[in-house]
Amino acid sequence: MAFLSSQVALITADCFDFIGKNVDRSSNYQVYTSRAFTKTTEGFDLRDIIVHPDYNPVTKANNVAVASYNLKRKLSWEMDTAIDLDTWQARVYAQRHIKNMTGLIWDYPEYTTEDTVTQDDTCSDLSPIYKANTDKFTCTPILADPLMKNSTSCKIPYPVLYVQMGEDLYQAGIFSHSVVKGGDNLCNNQEVRSYYTLIGDYLAFAEKALDKKFTYHSNDNSSTPQSDPDYSMKDASTGVNDGTLMLSGDFYNPKAVVIGSAVPSEDASMATETNENATNNELASDESNKHGSDETNELGLDASNEQATESDSKSTSKKTIIIAAVCGSIGTLLLVAGILFGIRWYRGHVSKVHDPYQAPSAQDFLEEMFENSNDGRPPPAYKPPSEAHARQGQSPIASNASFLDSRYSGLNFPNDKS
């Protein structure tokens, strides 16, 4: 999920349940926000859910939907979206999650920075839709620690992508899908790549759908996002290649993950199956280890607690909640406009960056931002509407010193009760 403003978010379409081509509105989808402005954890019902008309659930083309929330206007702010892929500096993949749904307690965020991006032919080899649209996605082998650490050690994709441009970090992409080769889950395989839809291409779609305007960021004053509200990716002829497995959907509830697979055969036929058996499940709570299913096993999760009762499963679920996963969801370090990142930051709780993804510049200034968290201001790349685009054209500087001199230096964030 990526917040465009205090009332609108772009969401991966695969996170919703569908009846035919329409979102199943019998489910009460909500977004939970942190305390950055209100000093409380709040849930907002999602309204006006509009899926991209060319969304293809098999290939993952245009895997995007726009929705409104917070219609009573309790807050008012806008979030800039990064454009111009070629000008990005460090990429930051992030994850934020709630560890206890009953008490609505945010867990510590995790993130991984990627300073240098080299050509990776495996990205195109594994995903047909990426191969057809290499400039509309990012691709990475990076995975995050599991949300339910007491149930599995199997890593999962980060939900959100942020990028460093100049002195600040900006939201740039949302998780679309992962492809596994040489195995049948994310724990046991030969190779894995995860793909992120670049949301700058869909600002015009969101503006037309909800009759609103949204802001963006570029280092070039003359640069603008693509402006066609009917923009659509080039579609692929198939969802997955032979010998691979595709995973997408809501990793907060592994039972709801959509699984597509292709098996080698003489005629190279493809079999695609969609999980329609998502059941209610308490997300990331103390009871969250009480689930087991075929889909859970596909993800490599421990299904030893298969005796969970029906009553155990009737709390908040993927069908009723879409959680604002940190700034990456910021991998989760950046509090997304007060909505994603209102959490106390401790240096010792930063997810460690492992080779070959050493990224000292981005990592240092992120830690600096969150080291002394107090009550007060909004997160990086947040701008009141009156200041939107005010800083476009700045020269890109990636140093920690430059960041400290910026207008975002000394950013303070609220502390969670946890």
C-alpha beads as a LAMMPS data file, in Angstrom:
LAMMPS data file: protein, C-alpha beads

418 atoms
417 bonds

1 atom types
1 bond types

-500.0 500.0 xlo xhi
-500.0 500.0 ylo yhi
-500.0 500.0 zlo zhi

Masses

1 110.0

Atoms # bond

1 1 1 0.000 0.000 0.000
2 1 1 1.210 3.503 -0.842
3 1 1 -0.501 6.589 0.566
4 1 1 -1.044 9.386 -1.939
5 1 1 -2.734 11.643 0.581
6 1 1 -4.549 11.630 3.899
7 1 1 -7.581 10.223 2.086
8 1 1 -6.307 8.108 -0.812
9 1 1 -4.035 5.076 -1.194
10 1 1 -2.811 2.882 -4.038
11 1 1 -3.060 -0.806 -3.168
12 1 1 -1.977 -4.029 -4.834
13 1 1 -5.136 -5.362 -6.495
14 1 1 -4.265 -8.925 -5.478
15 1 1 -4.890 -7.971 -1.843
16 1 1 -8.639 -7.900 -2.450
17 1 1 -11.101 -10.751 -2.802
18 1 1 -13.051 -10.804 -6.046
19 1 1 -16.399 -12.081 -7.223
20 1 1 -15.885 -12.347 -10.930
21 1 1 -14.188 -9.110 -11.947
22 1 1 -15.562 -7.101 -9.034
23 1 1 -14.154 -6.611 -5.550
24 1 1 -16.127 -8.566 -2.970
25 1 1 -17.643 -5.751 -0.918
26 1 1 -19.132 -8.124 1.644
27 1 1 -15.704 -7.887 3.238
28 1 1 -14.962 -4.832 5.329
29 1 1 -11.524 -3.712 4.191
30 1 1 -9.702 -1.369 6.527
31 1 1 -6.389 0.397 6.761
32 1 1 -4.712 0.856 10.134
33 1 1 -2.584 3.907 10.688
34 1 1 -0.029 4.780 13.314
35 1 1 -0.037 7.651 15.764
36 1 1 2.133 10.161 13.972
37 1 1 -0.547 12.840 14.069
38 1 1 -3.357 11.600 16.283
39 1 1 -1.199 9.754 18.843
40 1 1 -3.531 6.782 18.554
41 1 1 -3.834 3.736 16.339
42 1 1 -6.849 4.136 14.092
43 1 1 -8.648 1.999 11.579
44 1 1 -10.391 3.483 8.562
45 1 1 -12.812 1.680 6.283
46 1 1 -11.756 1.657 2.647
47 1 1 -14.257 3.300 0.318
48 1 1 -14.503 3.751 -3.450
49 1 1 -12.240 0.796 -4.229
50 1 1 -11.492 1.057 -7.945
51 1 1 -9.356 -1.619 -9.586
52 1 1 -7.396 -0.751 -12.719
53 1 1 -9.599 -1.783 -15.675
54 1 1 -6.742 -3.707 -17.303
55 1 1 -5.665 -5.580 -14.183
56 1 1 -4.757 -9.138 -15.144
57 1 1 -4.763 -11.487 -12.129
58 1 1 -2.875 -14.147 -14.078
59 1 1 0.006 -12.128 -15.545
60 1 1 -0.038 -9.374 -12.832
61 1 1 -0.242 -6.592 -15.391
62 1 1 -1.563 -3.368 -13.807
63 1 1 -1.785 -4.998 -10.379
64 1 1 -3.102 -1.781 -8.854
65 1 1 -6.258 -0.424 -7.243
66 1 1 -7.041 2.968 -5.742
67 1 1 -9.207 3.489 -2.675
68 1 1 -10.283 6.307 -0.407
69 1 1 -10.418 6.328 3.388
70 1 1 -10.615 8.849 6.246
71 1 1 -13.466 10.649 4.503
72 1 1 -14.212 12.725 7.594
73 1 1 -10.914 14.525 6.943
74 1 1 -9.396 14.107 10.376
75 1 1 -6.011 14.865 8.829
76 1 1 -4.811 16.687 5.736
77 1 1 -1.506 15.963 4.028
78 1 1 -0.042 14.664 0.777
79 1 1 2.756 12.231 -0.033
80 1 1 5.083 12.707 -2.986
81 1 1 5.640 9.746 -5.291
82 1 1 9.036 9.258 -6.929
83 1 1 9.230 9.300 -10.714
84 1 1 12.169 9.053 -13.147
85 1 1 13.518 5.573 -12.419
86 1 1 16.932 6.344 -13.922
87 1 1 17.643 9.091 -11.368
88 1 1 17.035 7.050 -8.230
89 1 1 19.843 6.537 -5.772
90 1 1 19.526 3.921 -3.030
91 1 1 16.425 1.756 -2.997
92 1 1 14.869 0.904 0.349
93 1 1 12.619 -2.125 0.684
94 1 1 10.505 -1.947 3.810
95 1 1 8.132 -3.809 6.045
96 1 1 5.969 -2.692 8.922
97 1 1 3.431 -4.789 10.730
98 1 1 1.194 -4.992 13.755
99 1 1 2.350 -7.663 16.181
100 1 1 -0.833 -7.741 18.228
101 1 1 -4.172 -7.117 16.558
102 1 1 -6.088 -7.062 19.826
103 1 1 -4.052 -4.223 21.261
104 1 1 -3.146 -2.742 17.863
105 1 1 0.532 -2.659 18.769
106 1 1 3.030 -1.953 16.009
107 1 1 6.076 -4.182 15.827
108 1 1 9.540 -2.849 15.031
109 1 1 9.985 -2.024 11.344
110 1 1 12.493 -3.742 9.108
111 1 1 14.207 -2.559 5.965
112 1 1 16.965 -3.408 3.545
113 1 1 18.764 -0.845 1.422
114 1 1 20.136 -1.507 -2.026
115 1 1 22.737 1.084 -2.981
116 1 1 23.764 -0.344 -6.322
117 1 1 21.446 -2.055 -8.773
118 1 1 23.124 -4.184 -11.418
119 1 1 21.557 -5.869 -14.414
120 1 1 19.931 -9.138 -13.388
121 1 1 18.893 -11.304 -16.333
122 1 1 17.134 -13.699 -13.971
123 1 1 14.445 -11.053 -13.408
124 1 1 13.319 -11.306 -17.034
125 1 1 13.836 -15.055 -17.177
126 1 1 11.429 -15.685 -14.294
127 1 1 8.647 -13.147 -14.909
128 1 1 7.044 -12.693 -18.351
129 1 1 5.269 -9.477 -17.321
130 1 1 8.531 -7.965 -16.093
131 1 1 10.268 -8.929 -19.333
132 1 1 7.592 -7.038 -21.264
133 1 1 7.808 -3.970 -18.981
134 1 1 11.302 -3.699 -17.503
135 1 1 10.911 0.039 -16.887
136 1 1 7.575 -0.358 -15.081
137 1 1 8.782 -2.612 -12.269
138 1 1 11.744 -3.034 -10.013
139 1 1 13.063 -6.534 -9.387
140 1 1 15.099 -7.770 -6.448
141 1 1 16.273 -11.003 -4.789
142 1 1 15.902 -9.310 -1.386
143 1 1 13.431 -10.865 1.046
144 1 1 12.229 -9.855 4.506
145 1 1 11.978 -11.768 7.755
146 1 1 8.623 -13.532 8.182
147 1 1 5.749 -11.714 9.844
148 1 1 5.009 -14.672 12.094
149 1 1 8.449 -15.508 13.408
150 1 1 7.110 -18.049 15.885
151 1 1 5.661 -20.100 13.034
152 1 1 8.382 -20.123 10.404
153 1 1 11.817 -18.914 9.393
154 1 1 10.732 -18.650 5.764
155 1 1 11.372 -15.186 4.363
156 1 1 8.745 -13.215 2.437
157 1 1 8.746 -10.222 0.059
158 1 1 8.944 -6.695 1.424
159 1 1 5.615 -4.935 0.801
160 1 1 6.828 -1.471 -0.203
161 1 1 9.637 0.238 -2.070
162 1 1 11.052 3.661 -1.201
163 1 1 13.894 5.395 -3.013
164 1 1 16.462 7.993 -2.104
165 1 1 16.385 11.115 -4.268
166 1 1 18.691 13.848 -3.123
167 1 1 18.302 14.342 0.602
168 1 1 15.033 12.511 1.072
169 1 1 13.233 9.232 0.599
170 1 1 10.086 8.916 -1.495
171 1 1 7.564 6.152 -1.998
172 1 1 8.051 4.506 -5.367
173 1 1 6.512 1.052 -5.623
174 1 1 4.255 -1.592 -4.137
175 1 1 4.791 -5.338 -4.145
176 1 1 3.236 -7.087 -7.130
177 1 1 4.420 -10.710 -7.123
178 1 1 7.310 -13.094 -6.503
179 1 1 8.470 -15.938 -8.723
180 1 1 10.189 -19.057 -7.394
181 1 1 12.337 -21.372 -9.507
182 1 1 13.623 -24.800 -8.534
183 1 1 11.308 -25.254 -5.583
184 1 1 7.737 -25.026 -4.424
185 1 1 7.974 -22.363 -1.721
186 1 1 9.972 -19.380 -0.481
187 1 1 12.085 -21.510 1.851
188 1 1 13.216 -24.234 -0.494
189 1 1 14.135 -23.101 -3.985
190 1 1 16.900 -22.395 -6.429
191 1 1 16.088 -18.746 -7.090
192 1 1 13.521 -16.131 -6.076
193 1 1 12.796 -12.696 -7.491
194 1 1 10.233 -10.193 -6.213
195 1 1 8.667 -7.525 -8.410
196 1 1 7.340 -4.079 -7.468
197 1 1 4.919 -2.026 -9.558
198 1 1 6.118 1.572 -9.973
199 1 1 3.206 3.672 -8.800
200 1 1 4.205 6.906 -10.541
201 1 1 2.738 5.476 -13.740
202 1 1 -0.668 5.175 -12.065
203 1 1 -1.103 8.648 -10.573
204 1 1 -3.177 9.728 -13.586
205 1 1 -5.386 6.653 -13.204
206 1 1 -5.967 7.487 -9.526
207 1 1 -6.670 11.143 -10.314
208 1 1 -9.319 10.262 -12.884
209 1 1 -10.866 7.541 -10.727
210 1 1 -11.377 9.781 -7.693
211 1 1 -11.312 13.238 -9.294
212 1 1 -8.356 14.376 -7.198
213 1 1 -4.808 15.584 -7.812
214 1 1 -1.709 13.940 -6.334
215 1 1 1.874 15.065 -5.955
216 1 1 5.147 13.620 -7.200
217 1 1 8.869 14.265 -6.958
218 1 1 11.559 14.556 -9.591
219 1 1 15.041 16.040 -9.533
220 1 1 14.173 17.726 -12.823
221 1 1 11.688 20.608 -12.722
222 1 1 10.527 19.831 -16.241
223 1 1 9.840 16.159 -15.580
224 1 1 6.301 14.898 -15.025
225 1 1 4.724 11.455 -14.592
226 1 1 3.005 9.839 -17.545
227 1 1 -0.351 11.603 -17.863
228 1 1 -2.637 9.106 -19.592
229 1 1 -5.325 7.975 -17.086
230 1 1 -5.967 4.941 -19.297
231 1 1 -2.314 3.896 -19.287
232 1 1 -1.818 0.135 -19.298
233 1 1 1.264 -2.076 -19.258
234 1 1 2.115 -4.314 -22.165
235 1 1 0.542 -7.591 -21.172
236 1 1 2.377 -10.904 -21.222
237 1 1 1.253 -14.025 -23.056
238 1 1 1.529 -16.133 -19.923
239 1 1 1.640 -15.681 -16.169
240 1 1 4.601 -17.895 -15.346
241 1 1 7.157 -19.936 -17.230
242 1 1 7.596 -23.698 -17.018
243 1 1 9.172 -24.896 -13.807
244 1 1 8.315 -21.773 -11.821
245 1 1 5.832 -20.768 -9.131
246 1 1 4.278 -17.322 -8.684
247 1 1 3.202 -15.943 -5.302
248 1 1 1.215 -12.760 -4.815
249 1 1 -1.444 -11.259 -2.597
250 1 1 -1.596 -10.575 1.121
251 1 1 1.356 -11.995 3.041
252 1 1 -0.211 -10.822 6.295
253 1 1 -2.429 -13.854 5.857
254 1 1 -0.555 -16.596 3.968
255 1 1 -3.815 -18.489 3.469
256 1 1 -4.920 -15.673 1.192
257 1 1 -1.870 -15.688 -1.047
258 1 1 -2.633 -16.325 -4.704
259 1 1 -0.528 -19.122 -6.129
260 1 1 0.086 -19.676 -9.822
261 1 1 2.344 -22.396 -11.166
262 1 1 3.615 -23.841 -14.400
263 1 1 4.988 -27.329 -14.760
264 1 1 7.188 -28.553 -17.620
265 1 1 5.398 -30.640 -20.235
266 1 1 5.861 -31.628 -23.866
267 1 1 3.432 -28.985 -25.032
268 1 1 4.608 -26.441 -22.454
269 1 1 1.081 -26.052 -21.153
270 1 1 0.514 -23.811 -18.181
271 1 1 -1.608 -24.552 -15.164
272 1 1 -2.695 -21.652 -13.020
273 1 1 -4.592 -22.017 -9.804
274 1 1 -5.980 -19.402 -7.493
275 1 1 -6.540 -19.919 -3.818
276 1 1 -10.183 -19.267 -3.000
277 1 1 -10.077 -20.757 0.460
278 1 1 -8.911 -17.749 2.448
279 1 1 -10.337 -18.069 5.942
280 1 1 -10.487 -15.679 8.840
281 1 1 -7.276 -15.499 10.797
282 1 1 -5.941 -13.196 13.497
283 1 1 -3.067 -11.380 11.894
284 1 1 0.215 -11.360 13.716
285 1 1 -1.425 -11.656 17.135
286 1 1 -0.487 -13.976 19.926
287 1 1 -2.939 -16.450 18.390
288 1 1 -1.620 -16.081 14.849
289 1 1 0.341 -19.317 14.948
290 1 1 -2.894 -21.301 15.056
291 1 1 -3.343 -21.915 11.364
292 1 1 -2.408 -24.531 8.833
293 1 1 -3.413 -25.115 5.250
294 1 1 -2.123 -26.241 1.894
295 1 1 -1.510 -22.622 1.010
296 1 1 0.436 -22.112 4.207
297 1 1 2.615 -25.062 3.335
298 1 1 3.189 -23.637 -0.135
299 1 1 4.863 -20.708 1.554
300 1 1 6.992 -22.957 3.703
301 1 1 5.157 -22.073 6.902
302 1 1 5.017 -24.477 9.809
303 1 1 1.561 -26.075 9.809
304 1 1 1.968 -27.918 13.094
305 1 1 -0.913 -26.041 14.707
306 1 1 -3.612 -27.365 12.403
307 1 1 -6.079 -27.859 15.228
308 1 1 -7.038 -24.189 15.396
309 1 1 -10.757 -23.976 16.057
310 1 1 -13.305 -22.002 14.124
311 1 1 -13.533 -19.517 16.969
312 1 1 -9.796 -18.981 16.869
313 1 1 -10.040 -18.024 13.224
314 1 1 -12.838 -15.496 13.475
315 1 1 -10.893 -12.407 14.320
316 1 1 -9.438 -9.785 12.026
317 1 1 -8.338 -11.256 8.717
318 1 1 -7.063 -10.460 5.277
319 1 1 -10.683 -10.110 4.257
320 1 1 -11.248 -7.353 6.758
321 1 1 -7.920 -5.551 6.918
322 1 1 -5.228 -4.207 4.708
323 1 1 -2.463 -3.061 7.018
324 1 1 -0.372 -0.085 6.052
325 1 1 2.900 -1.832 5.792
326 1 1 5.672 0.477 6.577
327 1 1 7.366 2.822 4.446
328 1 1 7.986 0.137 2.487
329 1 1 5.059 -0.212 4.245
330 1 1 9.639 1.780 4.416
331 1 1 10.756 -1.544 4.759
332 1 1 9.902 -0.172 7.032
333 1 1 11.613 2.353 8.391
334 1 1 10.102 5.448 7.171
335 1 1 6.846 6.327 8.718
336 1 1 4.736 6.859 5.749
337 1 1 3.252 10.187 6.231
338 1 1 2.412 9.737 9.706
339 1 1 0.372 6.915 8.738
340 1 1 2.858 4.249 8.429
341 1 1 5.661 5.136 10.692
342 1 1 4.641 6.411 14.089
343 1 1 6.890 4.132 16.051
344 1 1 9.752 4.458 18.484
345 1 1 12.994 3.750 16.709
346 1 1 15.844 1.929 18.377
347 1 1 19.116 1.516 16.568
348 1 1 19.472 -2.053 17.810
349 1 1 16.197 -3.015 16.176
350 1 1 17.152 -2.004 12.652
351 1 1 17.199 -4.996 10.359
352 1 1 20.828 -5.632 9.481
353 1 1 21.888 -5.220 5.884
354 1 1 23.851 -8.174 4.572
355 1 1 26.228 -8.451 1.646
356 1 1 25.925 -7.783 -1.203
357 1 1 23.476 -5.103 -0.149
358 1 1 25.716 -2.954 1.997
359 1 1 24.282 0.546 1.736
360 1 1 25.983 2.791 4.285
361 1 1 24.786 6.150 3.001
362 1 1 21.074 5.366 3.034
363 1 1 21.349 3.260 6.166
364 1 1 23.225 5.941 8.093
365 1 1 20.802 8.749 7.457
366 1 1 17.822 6.500 8.140
367 1 1 19.251 5.542 11.519
368 1 1 20.050 9.178 12.219
369 1 1 16.441 10.148 11.574
370 1 1 14.997 7.616 13.943
371 1 1 17.630 7.597 16.659
372 1 1 16.036 10.310 18.790
373 1 1 12.313 9.934 18.319
374 1 1 10.135 12.469 20.076
375 1 1 6.596 13.680 19.541
376 1 1 5.935 16.040 16.725
377 1 1 6.589 16.127 13.062
378 1 1 5.630 14.106 10.014
379 1 1 7.968 11.740 8.176
380 1 1 10.288 12.356 5.215
381 1 1 8.874 13.369 1.869
382 1 1 5.680 14.561 3.502
383 1 1 4.548 17.932 2.245
384 1 1 1.506 20.045 3.010
385 1 1 -0.420 20.738 -0.211
386 1 1 0.845 24.332 -0.282
387 1 1 4.452 23.136 -0.518
388 1 1 3.986 20.394 -3.090
389 1 1 6.803 20.305 -5.650
390 1 1 8.562 23.205 -3.915
391 1 1 11.882 21.394 -3.903
392 1 1 11.940 19.848 -7.358
393 1 1 15.158 20.508 -9.200
394 1 1 17.496 20.096 -6.246
395 1 1 20.794 18.447 -7.032
396 1 1 20.965 14.818 -5.893
397 1 1 23.210 14.455 -2.855
398 1 1 23.311 11.205 -0.950
399 1 1 25.420 12.145 2.032
400 1 1 24.350 12.049 5.644
401 1 1 25.673 15.580 6.170
402 1 1 23.472 16.922 3.396
403 1 1 20.475 15.263 4.903
404 1 1 21.122 16.858 8.269
405 1 1 21.185 20.275 6.606
406 1 1 17.905 19.720 4.802
407 1 1 14.535 20.989 5.923
408 1 1 13.824 17.452 7.134
409 1 1 16.742 17.399 9.552
410 1 1 15.787 16.678 13.122
411 1 1 12.559 15.000 12.128
412 1 1 10.757 13.723 15.165
413 1 1 8.198 10.977 15.344
414 1 1 5.681 9.899 17.979
415 1 1 6.455 7.107 20.373
416 1 1 4.323 3.999 20.512
417 1 1 3.004 2.869 23.864
418 1 1 4.666 -0.453 23.214

Bonds

1 1 1 2
2 1 2 3
3 1 3 4
4 1 4 5
5 1 5 6
6 1 6 7
7 1 7 8
8 1 8 9
9 1 9 10
10 1 10 11
11 1 11 12
12 1 12 13
13 1 13 14
14 1 14 15
15 1 15 16
16 1 16 17
17 1 17 18
18 1 18 19
19 1 19 20
20 1 20 21
21 1 21 22
22 1 22 23
23 1 23 24
24 1 24 25
25 1 25 26
26 1 26 27
27 1 27 28
28 1 28 29
29 1 29 30
30 1 30 31
31 1 31 32
32 1 32 33
33 1 33 34
34 1 34 35
35 1 35 36
36 1 36 37
37 1 37 38
38 1 38 39
39 1 39 40
40 1 40 41
41 1 41 42
42 1 42 43
43 1 43 44
44 1 44 45
45 1 45 46
46 1 46 47
47 1 47 48
48 1 48 49
49 1 49 50
50 1 50 51
51 1 51 52
52 1 52 53
53 1 53 54
54 1 54 55
55 1 55 56
56 1 56 57
57 1 57 58
58 1 58 59
59 1 59 60
60 1 60 61
61 1 61 62
62 1 62 63
63 1 63 64
64 1 64 65
65 1 65 66
66 1 66 67
67 1 67 68
68 1 68 69
69 1 69 70
70 1 70 71
71 1 71 72
72 1 72 73
73 1 73 74
74 1 74 75
75 1 75 76
76 1 76 77
77 1 77 78
78 1 78 79
79 1 79 80
80 1 80 81
81 1 81 82
82 1 82 83
83 1 83 84
84 1 84 85
85 1 85 86
86 1 86 87
87 1 87 88
88 1 88 89
89 1 89 90
90 1 90 91
91 1 91 92
92 1 92 93
93 1 93 94
94 1 94 95
95 1 95 96
96 1 96 97
97 1 97 98
98 1 98 99
99 1 99 100
100 1 100 101
101 1 101 102
102 1 102 103
103 1 103 104
104 1 104 105
105 1 105 106
106 1 106 107
107 1 107 108
108 1 108 109
109 1 109 110
110 1 110 111
111 1 111 112
112 1 112 113
113 1 113 114
114 1 114 115
115 1 115 116
116 1 116 117
117 1 117 118
118 1 118 119
119 1 119 120
120 1 120 121
121 1 121 122
122 1 122 123
123 1 123 124
124 1 124 125
125 1 125 126
126 1 126 127
127 1 127 128
128 1 128 129
129 1 129 130
130 1 130 131
131 1 131 132
132 1 132 133
133 1 133 134
134 1 134 135
135 1 135 136
136 1 136 137
137 1 137 138
138 1 138 139
139 1 139 140
140 1 140 141
141 1 141 142
142 1 142 143
143 1 143 144
144 1 144 145
145 1 145 146
146 1 146 147
147 1 147 148
148 1 148 149
149 1 149 150
150 1 150 151
151 1 151 152
152 1 152 153
153 1 153 154
154 1 154 155
155 1 155 156
156 1 156 157
157 1 157 158
158 1 158 159
159 1 159 160
160 1 160 161
161 1 161 162
162 1 162 163
163 1 163 164
164 1 164 165
165 1 165 166
166 1 166 167
167 1 167 168
168 1 168 169
169 1 169 170
170 1 170 171
171 1 171 172
172 1 172 173
173 1 173 174
174 1 174 175
175 1 175 176
176 1 176 177
177 1 177 178
178 1 178 179
179 1 179 180
180 1 180 181
181 1 181 182
182 1 182 183
183 1 183 184
184 1 184 185
185 1 185 186
186 1 186 187
187 1 187 188
188 1 188 189
189 1 189 190
190 1 190 191
191 1 191 192
192 1 192 193
193 1 193 194
194 1 194 195
195 1 195 196
196 1 196 197
197 1 197 198
198 1 198 199
199 1 199 200
200 1 200 201
201 1 201 202
202 1 202 203
203 1 203 204
204 1 204 205
205 1 205 206
206 1 206 207
207 1 207 208
208 1 208 209
209 1 209 210
210 1 210 211
211 1 211 212
212 1 212 213
213 1 213 214
214 1 214 215
215 1 215 216
216 1 216 217
217 1 217 218
218 1 218 219
219 1 219 220
220 1 220 221
221 1 221 222
222 1 222 223
223 1 223 224
224 1 224 225
225 1 225 226
226 1 226 227
227 1 227 228
228 1 228 229
229 1 229 230
230 1 230 231
231 1 231 232
232 1 232 233
233 1 233 234
234 1 234 235
235 1 235 236
236 1 236 237
237 1 237 238
238 1 238 239
239 1 239 240
240 1 240 241
241 1 241 242
242 1 242 243
243 1 243 244
244 1 244 245
245 1 245 246
246 1 246 247
247 1 247 248
248 1 248 249
249 1 249 250
250 1 250 251
251 1 251 252
252 1 252 253
253 1 253 254
254 1 254 255
255 1 255 256
256 1 256 257
257 1 257 258
258 1 258 259
259 1 259 260
260 1 260 261
261 1 261 262
262 1 262 263
263 1 263 264
264 1 264 265
265 1 265 266
266 1 266 267
267 1 267 268
268 1 268 269
269 1 269 270
270 1 270 271
271 1 271 272
272 1 272 273
273 1 273 274
274 1 274 275
275 1 275 276
276 1 276 277
277 1 277 278
278 1 278 279
279 1 279 280
280 1 280 281
281 1 281 282
282 1 282 283
283 1 283 284
284 1 284 285
285 1 285 286
286 1 286 287
287 1 287 288
288 1 288 289
289 1 289 290
290 1 290 291
291 1 291 292
292 1 292 293
293 1 293 294
294 1 294 295
295 1 295 296
296 1 296 297
297 1 297 298
298 1 298 299
299 1 299 300
300 1 300 301
301 1 301 302
302 1 302 303
303 1 303 304
304 1 304 305
305 1 305 306
306 1 306 307
307 1 307 308
308 1 308 309
309 1 309 310
310 1 310 311
311 1 311 312
312 1 312 313
313 1 313 314
314 1 314 315
315 1 315 316
316 1 316 317
317 1 317 318
318 1 318 319
319 1 319 320
320 1 320 321
321 1 321 322
322 1 322 323
323 1 323 324
324 1 324 325
325 1 325 326
326 1 326 327
327 1 327 328
328 1 328 329
329 1 329 330
330 1 330 331
331 1 331 332
332 1 332 333
333 1 333 334
334 1 334 335
335 1 335 336
336 1 336 337
337 1 337 338
338 1 338 339
339 1 339 340
340 1 340 341
341 1 341 342
342 1 342 343
343 1 343 344
344 1 344 345
345 1 345 346
346 1 346 347
347 1 347 348
348 1 348 349
349 1 349 350
350 1 350 351
351 1 351 352
352 1 352 353
353 1 353 354
354 1 354 355
355 1 355 356
356 1 356 357
357 1 357 358
358 1 358 359
359 1 359 360
360 1 360 361
361 1 361 362
362 1 362 363
363 1 363 364
364 1 364 365
365 1 365 366
366 1 366 367
367 1 367 368
368 1 368 369
369 1 369 370
370 1 370 371
371 1 371 372
372 1 372 373
373 1 373 374
374 1 374 375
375 1 375 376
376 1 376 377
377 1 377 378
378 1 378 379
379 1 379 380
380 1 380 381
381 1 381 382
382 1 382 383
383 1 383 384
384 1 384 385
385 1 385 386
386 1 386 387
387 1 387 388
388 1 388 389
389 1 389 390
390 1 390 391
391 1 391 392
392 1 392 393
393 1 393 394
394 1 394 395
395 1 395 396
396 1 396 397
397 1 397 398
398 1 398 399
399 1 399 400
400 1 400 401
401 1 401 402
402 1 402 403
403 1 403 404
404 1 404 405
405 1 405 406
406 1 406 407
407 1 407 408
408 1 408 409
409 1 409 410
410 1 410 411
411 1 411 412
412 1 412 413
413 1 413 414
414 1 414 415
415 1 415 416
416 1 416 417
417 1 417 418
